[in-house]
Amino acid sequence: MSLLTAAVRRRGPGALAWHLGALVLLAVVLYPVVWTIGASFKPSADIIGALDLFPADPVTDNYTRLTEGIADIPISTFFLNSAYIAVGSVIGVVLSCSLTAYAFAKVRFAGRNAMFAVMIGTLLLPYHVLIIPQYVMFQKLELINTFTPLLIGKYLATDAFFVFLMVQFMRGLPRELDEAARLDGCGHLRIYWSIVMPLCRPALITSAIFTFINAWNDFMGPLLYLNEPDKYTVSMGLKMFIDQDAVADYGGMIAMSLVALLPVLAFFLAFQRYLIDGMATSGLKG
Amino acid sequence: MQTSPGARAPEAGGPVGKRNGPGGSGPPAGAPKRPGGRENLTGYLFMSPWIAGFLFLVAGPMVFSLYLSFTEYNLFDAPRWVGLQNFTDMFADPRWRQSVEVTSWYVLIGTPVKLAAALAVAMLLAQKRWGQSFYRAAFYAPSLIGASVSAAIVWRALFSDDALVDRTQKVFGIEVGGWIGDPEMIIYALVALTVWQFGAPMVIFLAGLKQVPRELYEAAEVDGAGRWRRFFHITLPMISPVLFFNVLLETIHSFQVFGSAYIVSNATCGPADATLVYTCYLYEQGFVNSRMGFASAMGWLLLVAVGLVTAVLFWSQKRWVHYEEGGR
């Protein structure tokens, strides 16, 4: 008997209570998402006032209104712009950060440790010190209202977090592999491309998805650098709703908010394991 | 065949012990051994994107912004040197002081609450249960969407007058109205938005909790230590490195909040500047009022503030962060 109670005690408050607690918490956390889905099918006037999660008579006007676009711009424009920036960012980050990470992890060159320290330092640097001078620079180069300011940093490995993530991963690869390749006469470029890159796939995928989602969600970059609506990203399209008479079109705004989240949610559902593991390892190997 | 832990240990330590491992065939592939001309060149070539990025997008701009912070500059006329004027103006500016106050509140309330929620849920999920990875993913989801304009818009809808939060409060007889229109309350709507994204630090805590050896708890239980004692004497010290990492990262992020503050308050900075976070004011001064010099000075002060907080955190580390080698 005492053995049994000891076993119960060791297992904590029991599976049922645990699941109940976890589900209640989950309901609280996911409430805003579920509410948004329900609200997108409510008539505009009911969105703020009505307390019910889902409307008794769902309407689809909010979505049909989206097909008319925002201020004469079809919403597909915003989505294409966002997609272009997000995909461009992914390619840039994967290539430039992996090259840099390879140098840190596998090439021993003079000044490596100092440069690594500087790179880690930029991880802690507030971006806002840089926005004024960068803006001035891009303005002088007449690159305002182009996507270049939003993309160039991705091709120049300025996302130190991903470099860090990839370095951690590459250092974990067995050294025997690249030593063997070296014996076979492979140069660094070959080792990088044919051995290290394929083995680093989990780190690359993690970086790619985070980059995509960050670029998709980015608000300050487009706010600063894009000033004509046909260049706007989804975030800026959403801001146009706010600039307009927001009260009148609450429905359209909520529907658009949800549609804007779809790529992020899709990526999340498809790759959540990579994302979460990538996040978890980043904290562990400091 | 030489994959014993002994062969691996020096590698983790960095460039030091690469020379040993006499069990290997000791081939003449001397290239990777010591830094040399060719190896240096290869390294710099691989690094060239980062080097260019660092020089042109980070270091250069920092120097430039330091210069600008001592000037008056509107982007069109040449910068005019004004010495420390921007800094003295700043301290005399009540709206700047307001922005410092709002940001401090946001950091001081949001970060601890978020981390406490993250740790609590991580401890719940650390128990081996069926469906664990489902819960983990579901709790993590807001961390990805929370930074978007969409989330900020939803937040505005949930916390406005006569909307969900307001009505729920009325059920409990609390008449405060919507949080969005209330200068006293809107900051808490923002705090709630950041706390909602507790999933990212939670995942890191969870990974840390899994590394705590079970035997420690069993031994403590045998010694009659209760739940709280086990938490304070085993769990907290054992996860202090990840706690440190989370505190550092979340604090630095909180200092830089912009999008959510800007959108939740309807593309303004809140009623009566109630959500005038530091970066909102920096944006307004730089890009709305064309005071690039003043905004640069603000940027530098933010850098100094974040630097100080980081330094204090690193300094405090030796008092409360326990790394494995250190023993107790």
Chai-1 contact restraints between the chains, C-beta under 6 A:
chainA,res_idxA,chainB,res_idxB,connection_type,confidence,min_distance_angstrom,max_distance_angstrom,comment,restraint_id
A,G12,B,Q127,contact,1.0,0.0,6.0,A-B,restraint_1
A,W18,B,R129,contact,1.0,0.0,6.0,A-B,restraint_2
A,A22,B,Y135,contact,1.0,0.0,6.0,A-B,restraint_3
A,L26,B,A138,contact,1.0,0.0,6.0,A-B,restraint_4
A,V29,B,F139,contact,1.0,0.0,6.0,A-B,restraint_5
A,P32,B,V154,contact,1.0,0.0,6.0,A-B,restraint_6
A,T36,B,V154,contact,1.0,0.0,6.0,A-B,restraint_7
A,I48,B,S160,contact,1.0,0.0,6.0,A-B,restraint_8
A,I48,B,A163,contact,1.0,0.0,6.0,A-B,restraint_9
A,G49,B,D162,contact,1.0,0.0,6.0,A-B,restraint_10
A,L51,B,R167,contact,1.0,0.0,6.0,A-B,restraint_11
A,S96,B,P49,contact,1.0,0.0,6.0,A-B,restraint_12
A,L99,B,F46,contact,1.0,0.0,6.0,A-B,restraint_13
A,T100,B,M47,contact,1.0,0.0,6.0,A-B,restraint_14
A,T100,B,W50,contact,1.0,0.0,6.0,A-B,restraint_15
A,Y102,B,F46,contact,1.0,0.0,6.0,A-B,restraint_16
A,A103,B,G43,contact,1.0,0.0,6.0,A-B,restraint_17
A,A103,B,F46,contact,1.0,0.0,6.0,A-B,restraint_18
A,A103,B,M47,contact,1.0,0.0,6.0,A-B,restraint_19
A,V107,B,T42,contact,1.0,0.0,6.0,A-B,restraint_20
A,V107,B,G43,contact,1.0,0.0,6.0,A-B,restraint_21
A,R108,B,P15,contact,1.0,0.0,6.0,A-B,restraint_22
A,R108,B,P35,contact,1.0,0.0,6.0,A-B,restraint_23
A,F109,B,P35,contact,1.0,0.0,6.0,A-B,restraint_24
A,F109,B,E39,contact,1.0,0.0,6.0,A-B,restraint_25
A,F109,B,N40,contact,1.0,0.0,6.0,A-B,restraint_26
A,F109,B,G43,contact,1.0,0.0,6.0,A-B,restraint_27
A,A110,B,P35,contact,1.0,0.0,6.0,A-B,restraint_28
A,A110,B,N40,contact,1.0,0.0,6.0,A-B,restraint_29
A,T122,B,V58,contact,1.0,0.0,6.0,A-B,restraint_30
A,L124,B,I252,contact,1.0,0.0,6.0,A-B,restraint_31
A,L124,B,T310,contact,1.0,0.0,6.0,A-B,restraint_32
A,P126,B,Q256,contact,1.0,0.0,6.0,A-B,restraint_33
A,P126,B,L302,contact,1.0,0.0,6.0,A-B,restraint_34
A,P126,B,L303,contact,1.0,0.0,6.0,A-B,restraint_35
A,P126,B,V306,contact,1.0,0.0,6.0,A-B,restraint_36
A,H128,B,T279,contact,1.0,0.0,6.0,A-B,restraint_37
A,H128,B,L282,contact,1.0,0.0,6.0,A-B,restraint_38
A,H128,B,G299,contact,1.0,0.0,6.0,A-B,restraint_39
A,H128,B,L302,contact,1.0,0.0,6.0,A-B,restraint_40
A,V129,B,S65,contact,1.0,0.0,6.0,A-B,restraint_41
A,V129,B,G299,contact,1.0,0.0,6.0,A-B,restraint_42
A,V129,B,L303,contact,1.0,0.0,6.0,A-B,restraint_43
A,L130,B,P61,contact,1.0,0.0,6.0,A-B,restraint_44
A,I132,B,S65,contact,1.0,0.0,6.0,A-B,restraint_45
A,I132,B,G286,contact,1.0,0.0,6.0,A-B,restraint_46
A,I132,B,M292,contact,1.0,0.0,6.0,A-B,restraint_47
A,I132,B,A295,contact,1.0,0.0,6.0,A-B,restraint_48
A,I132,B,S296,contact,1.0,0.0,6.0,A-B,restraint_49
A,P133,B,P61,contact,1.0,0.0,6.0,A-B,restraint_50
A,P133,B,F64,contact,1.0,0.0,6.0,A-B,restraint_51
A,P133,B,S65,contact,1.0,0.0,6.0,A-B,restraint_52
A,Q134,B,P61,contact,1.0,0.0,6.0,A-B,restraint_53
A,G153,B,L57,contact,1.0,0.0,6.0,A-B,restraint_54
A,L156,B,P49,contact,1.0,0.0,6.0,A-B,restraint_55
A,L156,B,A52,contact,1.0,0.0,6.0,A-B,restraint_56
A,L156,B,G53,contact,1.0,0.0,6.0,A-B,restraint_57
A,A157,B,P49,contact,1.0,0.0,6.0,A-B,restraint_58
A,A157,B,W50,contact,1.0,0.0,6.0,A-B,restraint_59
A,A157,B,G53,contact,1.0,0.0,6.0,A-B,restraint_60
A,T158,B,G53,contact,1.0,0.0,6.0,A-B,restraint_61
A,T158,B,L57,contact,1.0,0.0,6.0,A-B,restraint_62
A,R175,B,E11,contact,1.0,0.0,6.0,A-B,restraint_63
A,R182,B,A29,contact,1.0,0.0,6.0,A-B,restraint_64
A,L183,B,P27,contact,1.0,0.0,6.0,A-B,restraint_65
A,L183,B,A29,contact,1.0,0.0,6.0,A-B,restraint_66
A,H188,B,T42,contact,1.0,0.0,6.0,A-B,restraint_67
A,I213,B,L144,contact,1.0,0.0,6.0,A-B,restraint_68
A,N217,B,A147,contact,1.0,0.0,6.0,A-B,restraint_69
A,N217,B,S148,contact,1.0,0.0,6.0,A-B,restraint_70
A,F219,B,V149,contact,1.0,0.0,6.0,A-B,restraint_71
A,F219,B,G259,contact,1.0,0.0,6.0,A-B,restraint_72
A,M220,B,F258,contact,1.0,0.0,6.0,A-B,restraint_73
A,S235,B,V149,contact,1.0,0.0,6.0,A-B,restraint_74
A,L238,B,V149,contact,1.0,0.0,6.0,A-B,restraint_75
A,I242,B,A267,contact,1.0,0.0,6.0,A-B,restraint_76
A,M253,B,I153,contact,1.0,0.0,6.0,A-B,restraint_77
A,S257,B,S150,contact,1.0,0.0,6.0,A-B,restraint_78
A,S257,B,I153,contact,1.0,0.0,6.0,A-B,restraint_79
A,A260,B,S150,contact,1.0,0.0,6.0,A-B,restraint_80
A,L261,B,I145,contact,1.0,0.0,6.0,A-B,restraint_81
A,L261,B,S150,contact,1.0,0.0,6.0,A-B,restraint_82
A,V264,B,L144,contact,1.0,0.0,6.0,A-B,restraint_83
A,V264,B,I145,contact,1.0,0.0,6.0,A-B,restraint_84
A,F268,B,L144,contact,1.0,0.0,6.0,A-B,restraint_85
A,Q272,B,A137,contact,1.0,0.0,6.0,A-B,restraint_86
A,I276,B,Y140,contact,1.0,0.0,6.0,A-B,restraint_87
A,I276,B,V203,contact,1.0,0.0,6.0,A-B,restraint_88
A,M279,B,A200,contact,1.0,0.0,6.0,A-B,restraint_89
A,M279,B,V203,contact,1.0,0.0,6.0,A-B,restraint_90
A,A280,B,V203,contact,1.0,0.0,6.0,A-B,restraint_91
A,A280,B,I204,contact,1.0,0.0,6.0,A-B,restraint_92
A,A280,B,A207,contact,1.0,0.0,6.0,A-B,restraint_93
A,G283,B,I204,contact,1.0,0.0,6.0,A-B,restraint_94
A,G283,B,V242,contact,1.0,0.0,6.0,A-B,restraint_95
A,G283,B,F245,contact,1.0,0.0,6.0,A-B,restraint_96
A,L284,B,A207,contact,1.0,0.0,6.0,A-B,restraint_97
A,G286,B,F245,contact,1.0,0.0,6.0,A-B,restraint_98
